[in-house]
């Protein structure tokens, strides 16, 4: 993977991947990473070294937690982690100031994560099919936000 220094896009969806190699963090030019419908249970911390990543989609895996330093992905604008087993999000996500789209559908969240409630550019927050008792009671910091 180290020889792919100019790689911008990876789509490895619908494969039997159970893990991602740590070397993925060396792909400094990567802007999009699509790993939907695989057999992933976690992402390596090295994913957080992808400083140019704009879109991350890891929908329909078996991921129970995200790397704590996910907030280091300061260019990230779009993330889809739907259909996993997430009960919480890393607090560092509050540093993702460019984030405008977050799909958390079909996880195990019991409340709206506070790390996303202060994101000023967030316009879409999808929370369908999570055991959240009262989504409307949470104050969010955007008048343009669509919650579904």
Backbone torsions as a table, in degrees:
resi	resn	phi	psi	omega
1	UNK	NA	-26.1	-177.7
2	UNK	-60.7	-25.1	-178.3
3	UNK	-81.2	-3.3	-176.4
4	UNK	-99.5	49.6	-172.3
5	UNK	-64.3	-20.4	-178.0
6	UNK	-104.0	4.7	-177.5
7	UNK	-64.1	130.6	-178.1
8	UNK	-111.3	-23.2	-170.8
9	UNK	-140.1	130.8	172.8
10	UNK	-127.4	127.5	170.8
11	UNK	-126.3	108.6	178.7
12	UNK	-122.8	31.2	-177.4
13	UNK	-67.8	156.7	177.4
14	UNK	57.7	44.6	174.0
15	UNK	-121.7	172.7	179.0
16	UNK	-95.0	36.0	179.6
17	UNK	-67.2	127.9	175.6
18	UNK	-105.1	-15.7	176.8
19	UNK	-154.4	158.9	177.3
20	UNK	-110.9	133.4	-179.2
21	UNK	-66.3	145.4	178.4
22	UNK	-57.4	-27.6	-178.2
23	UNK	-62.4	-14.4	179.0
24	UNK	-57.1	-29.5	179.7
25	UNK	-65.2	-12.1	178.7
26	UNK	-85.5	-6.3	-177.8
27	UNK	-85.6	73.3	-170.0
28	UNK	-66.2	-18.2	-180.0
29	UNK	-94.4	-2.5	-177.3
30	UNK	-63.2	127.7	178.6
31	UNK	-110.8	-22.8	-179.8
32	UNK	-137.2	135.7	178.5
33	UNK	-134.0	115.5	-177.4
34	UNK	-117.7	112.4	-179.5
35	UNK	-131.7	51.6	-177.8
36	UNK	-81.2	147.5	171.8
37	UNK	55.8	49.3	174.3
38	UNK	-112.3	-157.3	178.7
39	UNK	-120.2	32.3	-176.3
40	UNK	-72.0	138.1	174.8
41	UNK	-108.2	-14.9	177.7
42	UNK	-161.3	164.9	171.1
43	UNK	-107.8	140.9	177.3
44	UNK	-69.2	149.4	177.7
45	UNK	-56.8	-28.0	-177.5
46	UNK	-63.4	-19.5	175.5
47	UNK	-56.9	-30.5	-178.2
48	UNK	-72.8	-3.5	174.1
49	UNK	-88.1	-3.6	-178.1
50	UNK	-79.4	77.8	-169.5
51	UNK	-65.8	-16.2	178.8
52	UNK	-104.4	6.8	-177.2
53	UNK	-66.4	127.3	-179.2
54	UNK	-108.4	-38.0	-178.7
55	UNK	-126.9	132.6	176.8
56	UNK	-132.5	121.5	178.3
57	UNK	-128.8	116.1	179.0
58	UNK	-128.4	38.3	-178.4
59	UNK	-65.3	146.6	172.6
60	UNK	62.0	55.2	172.6
61	UNK	-124.5	-157.3	179.5
62	UNK	-126.5	36.5	-174.5
63	UNK	-77.2	127.9	-177.9
64	UNK	-100.2	-19.9	177.6
65	UNK	-155.7	154.9	177.2
66	UNK	-103.7	157.0	179.2
67	UNK	-57.9	138.1	-177.1
68	UNK	-61.8	-30.5	-178.7
69	UNK	-92.6	26.4	177.8
70	UNK	-56.3	-28.4	178.5
71	UNK	-63.7	-10.1	176.1
72	UNK	-74.1	-12.4	179.4
73	UNK	-82.8	67.5	-169.2
74	UNK	-67.3	-14.6	176.6
75	UNK	-90.6	-8.4	-174.7
76	UNK	-61.1	125.4	179.6
77	UNK	-114.4	-20.8	-169.2
78	UNK	-145.2	127.7	178.4
79	UNK	-140.7	133.2	176.7
80	UNK	-123.5	110.2	177.3
81	UNK	-121.2	24.8	-179.2
82	UNK	-62.7	155.8	174.5
83	UNK	59.6	47.5	172.9
84	UNK	-124.0	-155.6	-178.5
85	UNK	-128.3	39.0	-177.3
86	UNK	-77.8	127.0	175.0
87	UNK	-102.6	-14.9	-179.3
88	UNK	-155.5	165.1	175.6
89	UNK	-118.8	153.2	177.6
90	UNK	-66.4	138.3	-178.9
91	UNK	-62.5	-24.1	179.9
92	UNK	-63.9	-14.2	177.6
93	UNK	-60.7	-20.6	177.3
94	UNK	-62.5	-18.6	178.9
95	UNK	-84.9	-2.8	-177.9
96	UNK	-84.4	72.5	-171.2
97	UNK	-69.6	-15.8	178.6
98	UNK	-92.0	-6.4	-174.9
99	UNK	-65.7	125.0	178.9
100	UNK	-121.2	-16.8	-178.3
101	UNK	-134.1	126.3	177.4
102	UNK	-135.6	120.5	176.5
103	UNK	-110.2	112.3	179.5
104	UNK	-115.2	15.1	-178.5
105	UNK	-53.2	146.8	171.7
106	UNK	55.2	54.0	172.8
107	UNK	-122.1	-156.5	-177.7
108	UNK	-119.3	27.7	-177.5
109	UNK	-72.9	133.4	179.6
110	UNK	-103.1	-6.0	176.0
111	UNK	-154.9	164.4	175.6
112	UNK	-73.3	123.1	-177.2
113	UNK	-60.5	128.2	-178.1
114	UNK	-64.6	-22.8	-179.9
115	UNK	-67.1	-18.0	177.4
116	UNK	-101.7	-13.6	-175.6
117	UNK	-69.8	-18.1	-179.3
118	UNK	-101.9	2.4	-177.5
119	UNK	-73.8	112.2	-172.2
120	UNK	-71.3	-29.0	-178.4
121	UNK	-90.7	-5.0	-178.1
122	UNK	-65.4	122.2	178.8
123	UNK	-114.2	-23.1	179.4
124	UNK	-131.9	124.2	175.8
125	UNK	-130.7	109.3	-178.0
126	UNK	-101.6	124.6	-175.5
127	UNK	-130.9	15.3	-175.7
128	UNK	-58.9	147.3	174.9
129	UNK	59.7	41.7	169.2
130	UNK	-117.4	151.0	-179.9
131	UNK	-79.8	54.6	178.9
132	UNK	-93.0	118.7	-174.9
133	UNK	-66.7	-44.2	-175.8
134	UNK	-142.8	90.0	-178.0
135	UNK	-66.2	-31.2	-173.7
136	UNK	-75.1	-13.0	-177.1
137	UNK	-82.3	-9.4	-179.0
138	UNK	-86.1	132.5	177.7
139	UNK	-82.5	130.8	178.7
140	UNK	-117.7	155.5	-171.7
141	UNK	-97.8	35.8	-179.3
142	UNK	-150.0	130.7	176.7
143	UNK	-85.3	-9.9	-178.8
144	UNK	-102.2	8.0	-174.4
145	UNK	-79.7	132.2	174.2
146	UNK	-105.0	118.6	177.4
147	UNK	-107.5	130.2	178.6
148	UNK	-133.7	NA	NA
